[in-house]
């Protein structure tokens, strides 16, 4: 009886150890082969440097890349936003995007929509038609330099 108990415990331990990483991966992810690996991002310039360089146990499956929200998306979804330099494809964007200096619309549906969206921490300026940006010192948040992308003139706005 004691040998059977030890054998069952050893088998369970082996199963748990081999499943530990893969069971923590999402359905569109796979365990990193060998050691932890850096992820492939759709729009790396919109992702904080610390997140871009993070070594992960789970990476997006072949043919998928990670978006700014951490979701794995297809290459086709990724390239659908290339004409918007400061946006990334979001699998759960707001139907009514948040705008600088504008109240959040409560009448808007809270359902998710697929499409190009400003990355987390960024909002669109309603006066600008081409670029999502907020100007003015009163709108800029005091965030670490790694979160700002001055080359693209995108600035973080105060949290609403």
CNS distance restraints for C-alpha pairs under 8 A (distance, minus, plus):
assign (resid   1 and name CA) (resid   5 and name CA) 6.32 0.50 0.50
assign (resid   2 and name CA) (resid   6 and name CA) 6.30 0.50 0.50
assign (resid   3 and name CA) (resid   7 and name CA) 6.07 0.50 0.50
assign (resid   4 and name CA) (resid   8 and name CA) 6.15 0.50 0.50
assign (resid   5 and name CA) (resid   9 and name CA) 6.13 0.50 0.50
assign (resid   6 and name CA) (resid  10 and name CA) 6.11 0.50 0.50
assign (resid   7 and name CA) (resid  11 and name CA) 6.24 0.50 0.50
assign (resid   8 and name CA) (resid  12 and name CA) 6.17 0.50 0.50
assign (resid   9 and name CA) (resid  13 and name CA) 6.10 0.50 0.50
assign (resid  10 and name CA) (resid  14 and name CA) 6.20 0.50 0.50
assign (resid  11 and name CA) (resid  15 and name CA) 6.22 0.50 0.50
assign (resid  12 and name CA) (resid  16 and name CA) 6.10 0.50 0.50
assign (resid  13 and name CA) (resid  17 and name CA) 6.03 0.50 0.50
assign (resid  14 and name CA) (resid  18 and name CA) 6.23 0.50 0.50
assign (resid  15 and name CA) (resid  19 and name CA) 6.14 0.50 0.50
assign (resid  16 and name CA) (resid  20 and name CA) 5.80 0.50 0.50
assign (resid  18 and name CA) (resid  22 and name CA) 7.92 0.50 0.50
assign (resid  19 and name CA) (resid  23 and name CA) 5.58 0.50 0.50
assign (resid  20 and name CA) (resid  24 and name CA) 6.55 0.50 0.50
assign (resid  21 and name CA) (resid  25 and name CA) 6.63 0.50 0.50
assign (resid  21 and name CA) (resid  31 and name CA) 6.33 0.50 0.50
assign (resid  21 and name CA) (resid  57 and name CA) 6.85 0.50 0.50
assign (resid  21 and name CA) (resid  58 and name CA) 7.52 0.50 0.50
assign (resid  22 and name CA) (resid  30 and name CA) 6.59 0.50 0.50
assign (resid  22 and name CA) (resid  31 and name CA) 5.50 0.50 0.50
assign (resid  22 and name CA) (resid  58 and name CA) 7.63 0.50 0.50
assign (resid  24 and name CA) (resid  58 and name CA) 7.85 0.50 0.50
assign (resid  25 and name CA) (resid  29 and name CA) 5.52 0.50 0.50
assign (resid  25 and name CA) (resid  30 and name CA) 6.07 0.50 0.50
assign (resid  25 and name CA) (resid  31 and name CA) 6.66 0.50 0.50
assign (resid  25 and name CA) (resid  58 and name CA) 5.51 0.50 0.50
assign (resid  25 and name CA) (resid  59 and name CA) 7.99 0.50 0.50
assign (resid  26 and name CA) (resid  30 and name CA) 7.51 0.50 0.50
assign (resid  26 and name CA) (resid  58 and name CA) 7.96 0.50 0.50
assign (resid  28 and name CA) (resid  60 and name CA) 6.03 0.50 0.50
assign (resid  28 and name CA) (resid  61 and name CA) 5.87 0.50 0.50
assign (resid  28 and name CA) (resid  72 and name CA) 6.24 0.50 0.50
assign (resid  29 and name CA) (resid  58 and name CA) 5.97 0.50 0.50
assign (resid  29 and name CA) (resid  59 and name CA) 5.29 0.50 0.50
assign (resid  29 and name CA) (resid  60 and name CA) 4.27 0.50 0.50
assign (resid  29 and name CA) (resid  61 and name CA) 4.96 0.50 0.50
assign (resid  29 and name CA) (resid  72 and name CA) 7.36 0.50 0.50
assign (resid  30 and name CA) (resid  58 and name CA) 5.41 0.50 0.50
assign (resid  30 and name CA) (resid  59 and name CA) 5.59 0.50 0.50
assign (resid  30 and name CA) (resid  60 and name CA) 6.19 0.50 0.50
assign (resid  30 and name CA) (resid  61 and name CA) 5.59 0.50 0.50
assign (resid  31 and name CA) (resid  57 and name CA) 5.79 0.50 0.50
assign (resid  31 and name CA) (resid  58 and name CA) 4.42 0.50 0.50
assign (resid  31 and name CA) (resid  59 and name CA) 6.28 0.50 0.50
assign (resid  32 and name CA) (resid  36 and name CA) 5.76 0.50 0.50
assign (resid  32 and name CA) (resid  37 and name CA) 6.09 0.50 0.50
assign (resid  32 and name CA) (resid  56 and name CA) 7.12 0.50 0.50
assign (resid  32 and name CA) (resid  57 and name CA) 5.36 0.50 0.50
assign (resid  32 and name CA) (resid  58 and name CA) 5.31 0.50 0.50
assign (resid  32 and name CA) (resid  59 and name CA) 5.92 0.50 0.50
assign (resid  35 and name CA) (resid  57 and name CA) 7.52 0.50 0.50
assign (resid  36 and name CA) (resid  55 and name CA) 5.18 0.50 0.50
assign (resid  36 and name CA) (resid  56 and name CA) 4.89 0.50 0.50
assign (resid  36 and name CA) (resid  57 and name CA) 4.96 0.50 0.50
assign (resid  36 and name CA) (resid  58 and name CA) 7.75 0.50 0.50
assign (resid  37 and name CA) (resid  54 and name CA) 7.95 0.50 0.50
assign (resid  37 and name CA) (resid  55 and name CA) 4.77 0.50 0.50
assign (resid  37 and name CA) (resid  56 and name CA) 5.25 0.50 0.50
assign (resid  37 and name CA) (resid  57 and name CA) 6.92 0.50 0.50
assign (resid  37 and name CA) (resid  59 and name CA) 7.48 0.50 0.50
assign (resid  38 and name CA) (resid  52 and name CA) 7.24 0.50 0.50
assign (resid  38 and name CA) (resid  53 and name CA) 6.11 0.50 0.50
assign (resid  38 and name CA) (resid  54 and name CA) 6.01 0.50 0.50
assign (resid  38 and name CA) (resid  55 and name CA) 4.73 0.50 0.50
assign (resid  38 and name CA) (resid  56 and name CA) 6.09 0.50 0.50
assign (resid  38 and name CA) (resid  59 and name CA) 7.80 0.50 0.50
assign (resid  39 and name CA) (resid  52 and name CA) 7.09 0.50 0.50
assign (resid  39 and name CA) (resid  53 and name CA) 7.92 0.50 0.50
assign (resid  39 and name CA) (resid  54 and name CA) 7.78 0.50 0.50
assign (resid  39 and name CA) (resid  55 and name CA) 7.41 0.50 0.50
assign (resid  39 and name CA) (resid  56 and name CA) 7.12 0.50 0.50
assign (resid  39 and name CA) (resid  59 and name CA) 5.89 0.50 0.50
assign (resid  39 and name CA) (resid  60 and name CA) 7.33 0.50 0.50
assign (resid  39 and name CA) (resid  65 and name CA) 7.69 0.50 0.50
assign (resid  39 and name CA) (resid  66 and name CA) 7.12 0.50 0.50
assign (resid  40 and name CA) (resid  60 and name CA) 7.77 0.50 0.50
assign (resid  40 and name CA) (resid  65 and name CA) 5.38 0.50 0.50
assign (resid  40 and name CA) (resid  66 and name CA) 6.19 0.50 0.50
assign (resid  41 and name CA) (resid  52 and name CA) 7.69 0.50 0.50
assign (resid  41 and name CA) (resid  65 and name CA) 5.24 0.50 0.50
assign (resid  41 and name CA) (resid  66 and name CA) 4.66 0.50 0.50
assign (resid  41 and name CA) (resid  67 and name CA) 5.90 0.50 0.50
assign (resid  41 and name CA) (resid  68 and name CA) 7.73 0.50 0.50
assign (resid  42 and name CA) (resid  65 and name CA) 5.64 0.50 0.50
assign (resid  42 and name CA) (resid  66 and name CA) 5.89 0.50 0.50
assign (resid  42 and name CA) (resid  67 and name CA) 5.44 0.50 0.50
assign (resid  42 and name CA) (resid  68 and name CA) 7.78 0.50 0.50
assign (resid  42 and name CA) (resid  75 and name CA) 7.74 0.50 0.50
assign (resid  42 and name CA) (resid  78 and name CA) 5.65 0.50 0.50
assign (resid  42 and name CA) (resid  88 and name CA) 7.43 0.50 0.50
assign (resid  43 and name CA) (resid  47 and name CA) 7.07 0.50 0.50
assign (resid  43 and name CA) (resid  67 and name CA) 6.79 0.50 0.50
assign (resid  43 and name CA) (resid  68 and name CA) 7.16 0.50 0.50
assign (resid  43 and name CA) (resid  78 and name CA) 7.97 0.50 0.50
assign (resid  43 and name CA) (resid  88 and name CA) 6.45 0.50 0.50
assign (resid  44 and name CA) (resid  52 and name CA) 6.85 0.50 0.50
assign (resid  44 and name CA) (resid  68 and name CA) 7.94 0.50 0.50
assign (resid  45 and name CA) (resid 149 and name CA) 7.55 0.50 0.50
assign (resid  46 and name CA) (resid  68 and name CA) 6.68 0.50 0.50
assign (resid  46 and name CA) (resid  86 and name CA) 7.21 0.50 0.50
assign (resid  46 and name CA) (resid  87 and name CA) 7.97 0.50 0.50
assign (resid  46 and name CA) (resid  88 and name CA) 7.95 0.50 0.50
assign (resid  46 and name CA) (resid 119 and name CA) 6.83 0.50 0.50
assign (resid  46 and name CA) (resid 149 and name CA) 7.52 0.50 0.50
assign (resid  47 and name CA) (resid  51 and name CA) 6.61 0.50 0.50
assign (resid  47 and name CA) (resid  52 and name CA) 6.28 0.50 0.50
assign (resid  47 and name CA) (resid  68 and name CA) 5.68 0.50 0.50
assign (resid  47 and name CA) (resid 147 and name CA) 7.73 0.50 0.50
assign (resid  48 and name CA) (resid  52 and name CA) 6.30 0.50 0.50
assign (resid  48 and name CA) (resid 146 and name CA) 5.81 0.50 0.50
assign (resid  48 and name CA) (resid 147 and name CA) 5.39 0.50 0.50
assign (resid  49 and name CA) (resid  53 and name CA) 6.20 0.50 0.50
assign (resid  49 and name CA) (resid 146 and name CA) 6.00 0.50 0.50
assign (resid  49 and name CA) (resid 147 and name CA) 7.74 0.50 0.50
assign (resid  50 and name CA) (resid  54 and name CA) 6.24 0.50 0.50
assign (resid  50 and name CA) (resid 146 and name CA) 7.93 0.50 0.50
assign (resid  60 and name CA) (resid  64 and name CA) 5.65 0.50 0.50
assign (resid  60 and name CA) (resid  65 and name CA) 5.94 0.50 0.50
assign (resid  60 and name CA) (resid  66 and name CA) 6.60 0.50 0.50
assign (resid  60 and name CA) (resid  72 and name CA) 5.67 0.50 0.50
assign (resid  61 and name CA) (resid  65 and name CA) 7.89 0.50 0.50
assign (resid  61 and name CA) (resid  72 and name CA) 7.97 0.50 0.50
assign (resid  63 and name CA) (resid  74 and name CA) 6.39 0.50 0.50
assign (resid  63 and name CA) (resid  75 and name CA) 6.48 0.50 0.50
assign (resid  64 and name CA) (resid  72 and name CA) 5.89 0.50 0.50
assign (resid  64 and name CA) (resid  73 and name CA) 5.33 0.50 0.50
assign (resid  64 and name CA) (resid  74 and name CA) 4.61 0.50 0.50
assign (resid  64 and name CA) (resid  75 and name CA) 5.89 0.50 0.50
assign (resid  65 and name CA) (resid  72 and name CA) 5.38 0.50 0.50
assign (resid  65 and name CA) (resid  73 and name CA) 5.52 0.50 0.50
assign (resid  65 and name CA) (resid  74 and name CA) 6.38 0.50 0.50
assign (resid  65 and name CA) (resid  75 and name CA) 6.62 0.50 0.50
assign (resid  65 and name CA) (resid  78 and name CA) 7.72 0.50 0.50
assign (resid  66 and name CA) (resid  70 and name CA) 5.64 0.50 0.50
assign (resid  66 and name CA) (resid  71 and name CA) 5.38 0.50 0.50
assign (resid  66 and name CA) (resid  72 and name CA) 4.42 0.50 0.50
assign (resid  66 and name CA) (resid  73 and name CA) 6.08 0.50 0.50
assign (resid  67 and name CA) (resid  71 and name CA) 5.52 0.50 0.50
assign (resid  67 and name CA) (resid  72 and name CA) 6.37 0.50 0.50
assign (resid  67 and name CA) (resid  73 and name CA) 6.72 0.50 0.50
assign (resid  67 and name CA) (resid  78 and name CA) 7.78 0.50 0.50
assign (resid  67 and name CA) (resid  88 and name CA) 6.63 0.50 0.50
assign (resid  67 and name CA) (resid  89 and name CA) 6.68 0.50 0.50
assign (resid  67 and name CA) (resid  90 and name CA) 7.24 0.50 0.50
assign (resid  68 and name CA) (resid  88 and name CA) 6.65 0.50 0.50
assign (resid  68 and name CA) (resid  90 and name CA) 7.97 0.50 0.50
assign (resid  68 and name CA) (resid 119 and name CA) 5.82 0.50 0.50
assign (resid  68 and name CA) (resid 120 and name CA) 7.02 0.50 0.50
assign (resid  69 and name CA) (resid  90 and name CA) 7.33 0.50 0.50
assign (resid  69 and name CA) (resid 119 and name CA) 7.17 0.50 0.50
assign (resid  69 and name CA) (resid 120 and name CA) 6.80 0.50 0.50
assign (resid  71 and name CA) (resid  91 and name CA) 7.77 0.50 0.50
assign (resid  73 and name CA) (resid  77 and name CA) 6.32 0.50 0.50
assign (resid  73 and name CA) (resid  78 and name CA) 6.80 0.50 0.50
assign (resid  73 and name CA) (resid  89 and name CA) 7.96 0.50 0.50
assign (resid  73 and name CA) (resid  91 and name CA) 7.99 0.50 0.50
assign (resid  74 and name CA) (resid  78 and name CA) 6.30 0.50 0.50
assign (resid  75 and name CA) (resid  79 and name CA) 6.15 0.50 0.50
assign (resid  76 and name CA) (resid  80 and name CA) 6.21 0.50 0.50
assign (resid  77 and name CA) (resid  81 and name CA) 7.41 0.50 0.50
assign (resid  77 and name CA) (resid  89 and name CA) 6.32 0.50 0.50
assign (resid  78 and name CA) (resid  82 and name CA) 7.37 0.50 0.50
assign (resid  78 and name CA) (resid  88 and name CA) 7.11 0.50 0.50
assign (resid  78 and name CA) (resid  89 and name CA) 5.83 0.50 0.50
assign (resid  80 and name CA) (resid  89 and name CA) 7.44 0.50 0.50
assign (resid  80 and name CA) (resid 116 and name CA) 7.74 0.50 0.50
assign (resid  81 and name CA) (resid  85 and name CA) 7.70 0.50 0.50
assign (resid  81 and name CA) (resid  87 and name CA) 6.54 0.50 0.50
assign (resid  81 and name CA) (resid  88 and name CA) 5.99 0.50 0.50
assign (resid  81 and name CA) (resid  89 and name CA) 6.15 0.50 0.50
assign (resid  81 and name CA) (resid 115 and name CA) 7.87 0.50 0.50
assign (resid  81 and name CA) (resid 116 and name CA) 5.62 0.50 0.50
assign (resid  84 and name CA) (resid  88 and name CA) 7.92 0.50 0.50
assign (resid  84 and name CA) (resid 116 and name CA) 7.80 0.50 0.50
assign (resid  84 and name CA) (resid 131 and name CA) 7.52 0.50 0.50
assign (resid  85 and name CA) (resid 131 and name CA) 7.76 0.50 0.50
assign (resid  85 and name CA) (resid 152 and name CA) 7.73 0.50 0.50
assign (resid  86 and name CA) (resid 118 and name CA) 6.60 0.50 0.50
assign (resid  86 and name CA) (resid 119 and name CA) 7.86 0.50 0.50
assign (resid  86 and name CA) (resid 131 and name CA) 7.01 0.50 0.50
assign (resid  86 and name CA) (resid 132 and name CA) 6.57 0.50 0.50
assign (resid  86 and name CA) (resid 152 and name CA) 7.20 0.50 0.50
assign (resid  86 and name CA) (resid 154 and name CA) 7.20 0.50 0.50
assign (resid  87 and name CA) (resid 116 and name CA) 5.74 0.50 0.50
assign (resid  87 and name CA) (resid 117 and name CA) 5.10 0.50 0.50
assign (resid  87 and name CA) (resid 118 and name CA) 4.69 0.50 0.50
assign (resid  87 and name CA) (resid 119 and name CA) 6.25 0.50 0.50
assign (resid  87 and name CA) (resid 132 and name CA) 7.89 0.50 0.50
assign (resid  88 and name CA) (resid 116 and name CA) 5.29 0.50 0.50
assign (resid  88 and name CA) (resid 117 and name CA) 5.57 0.50 0.50
assign (resid  88 and name CA) (resid 118 and name CA) 6.44 0.50 0.50
assign (resid  88 and name CA) (resid 119 and name CA) 6.28 0.50 0.50
assign (resid  89 and name CA) (resid 114 and name CA) 7.45 0.50 0.50
assign (resid  89 and name CA) (resid 115 and name CA) 5.37 0.50 0.50
assign (resid  89 and name CA) (resid 116 and name CA) 4.43 0.50 0.50
assign (resid  89 and name CA) (resid 117 and name CA) 6.16 0.50 0.50
assign (resid  90 and name CA) (resid 114 and name CA) 5.93 0.50 0.50
assign (resid  90 and name CA) (resid 115 and name CA) 5.55 0.50 0.50
assign (resid  90 and name CA) (resid 116 and name CA) 5.97 0.50 0.50
assign (resid  90 and name CA) (resid 117 and name CA) 6.06 0.50 0.50
assign (resid  91 and name CA) (resid 112 and name CA) 7.38 0.50 0.50
assign (resid  91 and name CA) (resid 113 and name CA) 6.75 0.50 0.50
assign (resid  91 and name CA) (resid 114 and name CA) 4.79 0.50 0.50
assign (resid  91 and name CA) (resid 115 and name CA) 6.77 0.50 0.50
assign (resid  92 and name CA) (resid 112 and name CA) 4.41 0.50 0.50
assign (resid  92 and name CA) (resid 113 and name CA) 5.37 0.50 0.50
assign (resid  92 and name CA) (resid 114 and name CA) 5.83 0.50 0.50
assign (resid  92 and name CA) (resid 115 and name CA) 7.99 0.50 0.50
assign (resid  93 and name CA) (resid  97 and name CA) 7.73 0.50 0.50
assign (resid  93 and name CA) (resid 112 and name CA) 5.42 0.50 0.50
assign (resid  93 and name CA) (resid 113 and name CA) 5.13 0.50 0.50
assign (resid  93 and name CA) (resid 114 and name CA) 6.06 0.50 0.50
assign (resid  93 and name CA) (resid 115 and name CA) 6.65 0.50 0.50
assign (resid  93 and name CA) (resid 116 and name CA) 7.73 0.50 0.50
assign (resid  93 and name CA) (resid 117 and name CA) 6.35 0.50 0.50
assign (resid  94 and name CA) (resid 109 and name CA) 7.97 0.50 0.50
assign (resid  94 and name CA) (resid 110 and name CA) 6.79 0.50 0.50
assign (resid  94 and name CA) (resid 111 and name CA) 7.07 0.50 0.50
assign (resid  94 and name CA) (resid 112 and name CA) 5.79 0.50 0.50
assign (resid  94 and name CA) (resid 113 and name CA) 6.27 0.50 0.50
assign (resid  95 and name CA) (resid 108 and name CA) 6.91 0.50 0.50
assign (resid  95 and name CA) (resid 109 and name CA) 6.49 0.50 0.50
assign (resid  95 and name CA) (resid 110 and name CA) 7.23 0.50 0.50
assign (resid  95 and name CA) (resid 111 and name CA) 7.07 0.50 0.50
assign (resid  95 and name CA) (resid 112 and name CA) 6.73 0.50 0.50
assign (resid  95 and name CA) (resid 113 and name CA) 5.94 0.50 0.50
assign (resid  96 and name CA) (resid 105 and name CA) 7.39 0.50 0.50
assign (resid  96 and name CA) (resid 108 and name CA) 6.02 0.50 0.50
assign (resid  96 and name CA) (resid 109 and name CA) 7.67 0.50 0.50
assign (resid  97 and name CA) (resid 117 and name CA) 7.86 0.50 0.50
assign (resid  97 and name CA) (resid 123 and name CA) 7.70 0.50 0.50
assign (resid  97 and name CA) (resid 124 and name CA) 7.60 0.50 0.50
assign (resid  98 and name CA) (resid 102 and name CA) 7.58 0.50 0.50
assign (resid  98 and name CA) (resid 104 and name CA) 6.15 0.50 0.50
assign (resid  98 and name CA) (resid 123 and name CA) 5.84 0.50 0.50
assign (resid  98 and name CA) (resid 124 and name CA) 6.75 0.50 0.50
assign (resid  99 and name CA) (resid 103 and name CA) 7.75 0.50 0.50
assign (resid  99 and name CA) (resid 104 and name CA) 7.69 0.50 0.50
assign (resid  99 and name CA) (resid 123 and name CA) 5.53 0.50 0.50
assign (resid  99 and name CA) (resid 124 and name CA) 4.91 0.50 0.50
assign (resid  99 and name CA) (resid 125 and name CA) 5.59 0.50 0.50
assign (resid  99 and name CA) (resid 126 and name CA) 5.91 0.50 0.50
assign (resid 100 and name CA) (resid 123 and name CA) 6.15 0.50 0.50
assign (resid 100 and name CA) (resid 124 and name CA) 6.03 0.50 0.50
assign (resid 100 and name CA) (resid 125 and name CA) 5.07 0.50 0.50
assign (resid 100 and name CA) (resid 126 and name CA) 6.72 0.50 0.50
assign (resid 100 and name CA) (resid 134 and name CA) 6.47 0.50 0.50
assign (resid 100 and name CA) (resid 139 and name CA) 7.80 0.50 0.50
assign (resid 100 and name CA) (resid 157 and name CA) 7.20 0.50 0.50
assign (resid 104 and name CA) (resid 160 and name CA) 7.93 0.50 0.50
assign (resid 118 and name CA) (resid 122 and name CA) 5.70 0.50 0.50
assign (resid 118 and name CA) (resid 123 and name CA) 6.02 0.50 0.50
assign (resid 118 and name CA) (resid 124 and name CA) 6.93 0.50 0.50
assign (resid 118 and name CA) (resid 132 and name CA) 7.08 0.50 0.50
assign (resid 119 and name CA) (resid 123 and name CA) 7.94 0.50 0.50
assign (resid 121 and name CA) (resid 156 and name CA) 5.95 0.50 0.50
assign (resid 121 and name CA) (resid 157 and name CA) 7.16 0.50 0.50
assign (resid 121 and name CA) (resid 159 and name CA) 7.65 0.50 0.50
assign (resid 122 and name CA) (resid 133 and name CA) 7.93 0.50 0.50
assign (resid 122 and name CA) (resid 154 and name CA) 7.74 0.50 0.50
assign (resid 122 and name CA) (resid 155 and name CA) 6.90 0.50 0.50
assign (resid 122 and name CA) (resid 156 and name CA) 5.12 0.50 0.50
assign (resid 122 and name CA) (resid 157 and name CA) 6.27 0.50 0.50
assign (resid 123 and name CA) (resid 132 and name CA) 6.66 0.50 0.50
assign (resid 123 and name CA) (resid 133 and name CA) 6.99 0.50 0.50
assign (resid 123 and name CA) (resid 134 and name CA) 7.39 0.50 0.50
assign (resid 123 and name CA) (resid 156 and name CA) 7.37 0.50 0.50
assign (resid 123 and name CA) (resid 157 and name CA) 6.67 0.50 0.50
assign (resid 124 and name CA) (resid 128 and name CA) 7.97 0.50 0.50
assign (resid 124 and name CA) (resid 131 and name CA) 7.60 0.50 0.50
assign (resid 124 and name CA) (resid 132 and name CA) 4.15 0.50 0.50
assign (resid 124 and name CA) (resid 133 and name CA) 5.49 0.50 0.50
assign (resid 124 and name CA) (resid 134 and name CA) 6.79 0.50 0.50
assign (resid 125 and name CA) (resid 131 and name CA) 7.83 0.50 0.50
assign (resid 125 and name CA) (resid 132 and name CA) 5.57 0.50 0.50
assign (resid 125 and name CA) (resid 133 and name CA) 5.26 0.50 0.50
assign (resid 125 and name CA) (resid 134 and name CA) 5.36 0.50 0.50
assign (resid 128 and name CA) (resid 132 and name CA) 6.86 0.50 0.50
assign (resid 128 and name CA) (resid 133 and name CA) 7.46 0.50 0.50
assign (resid 132 and name CA) (resid 154 and name CA) 6.94 0.50 0.50
assign (resid 133 and name CA) (resid 153 and name CA) 6.66 0.50 0.50
assign (resid 133 and name CA) (resid 154 and name CA) 4.94 0.50 0.50
assign (resid 133 and name CA) (resid 155 and name CA) 6.16 0.50 0.50
assign (resid 134 and name CA) (resid 139 and name CA) 6.62 0.50 0.50
assign (resid 134 and name CA) (resid 140 and name CA) 7.41 0.50 0.50
assign (resid 134 and name CA) (resid 154 and name CA) 6.89 0.50 0.50
assign (resid 134 and name CA) (resid 155 and name CA) 5.90 0.50 0.50
assign (resid 134 and name CA) (resid 156 and name CA) 7.34 0.50 0.50
assign (resid 134 and name CA) (resid 157 and name CA) 6.58 0.50 0.50
assign (resid 135 and name CA) (resid 139 and name CA) 6.52 0.50 0.50
assign (resid 135 and name CA) (resid 140 and name CA) 7.19 0.50 0.50
assign (resid 135 and name CA) (resid 155 and name CA) 7.24 0.50 0.50
assign (resid 136 and name CA) (resid 140 and name CA) 6.68 0.50 0.50
assign (resid 139 and name CA) (resid 156 and name CA) 7.69 0.50 0.50
assign (resid 139 and name CA) (resid 157 and name CA) 5.04 0.50 0.50
assign (resid 139 and name CA) (resid 158 and name CA) 5.78 0.50 0.50
assign (resid 140 and name CA) (resid 155 and name CA) 6.30 0.50 0.50
assign (resid 140 and name CA) (resid 156 and name CA) 5.57 0.50 0.50
assign (resid 140 and name CA) (resid 157 and name CA) 4.81 0.50 0.50
assign (resid 140 and name CA) (resid 158 and name CA) 6.21 0.50 0.50
assign (resid 141 and name CA) (resid 155 and name CA) 7.94 0.50 0.50
assign (resid 141 and name CA) (resid 156 and name CA) 5.62 0.50 0.50
assign (resid 141 and name CA) (resid 157 and name CA) 5.35 0.50 0.50
assign (resid 141 and name CA) (resid 158 and name CA) 5.17 0.50 0.50
assign (resid 143 and name CA) (resid 147 and name CA) 6.49 0.50 0.50
assign (resid 143 and name CA) (resid 148 and name CA) 7.58 0.50 0.50
assign (resid 143 and name CA) (resid 156 and name CA) 7.66 0.50 0.50
assign (resid 144 and name CA) (resid 148 and name CA) 7.35 0.50 0.50
assign (resid 147 and name CA) (resid 156 and name CA) 7.78 0.50 0.50
assign (resid 148 and name CA) (resid 154 and name CA) 6.91 0.50 0.50
assign (resid 148 and name CA) (resid 155 and name CA) 5.88 0.50 0.50
assign (resid 148 and name CA) (resid 156 and name CA) 6.83 0.50 0.50
assign (resid 149 and name CA) (resid 153 and name CA) 6.41 0.50 0.50
assign (resid 149 and name CA) (resid 154 and name CA) 5.67 0.50 0.50
assign (resid 149 and name CA) (resid 155 and name CA) 6.83 0.50 0.50
assign (resid 150 and name CA) (resid 154 and name CA) 6.06 0.50 0.50
assign (resid 150 and name CA) (resid 155 and name CA) 7.18 0.50 0.50
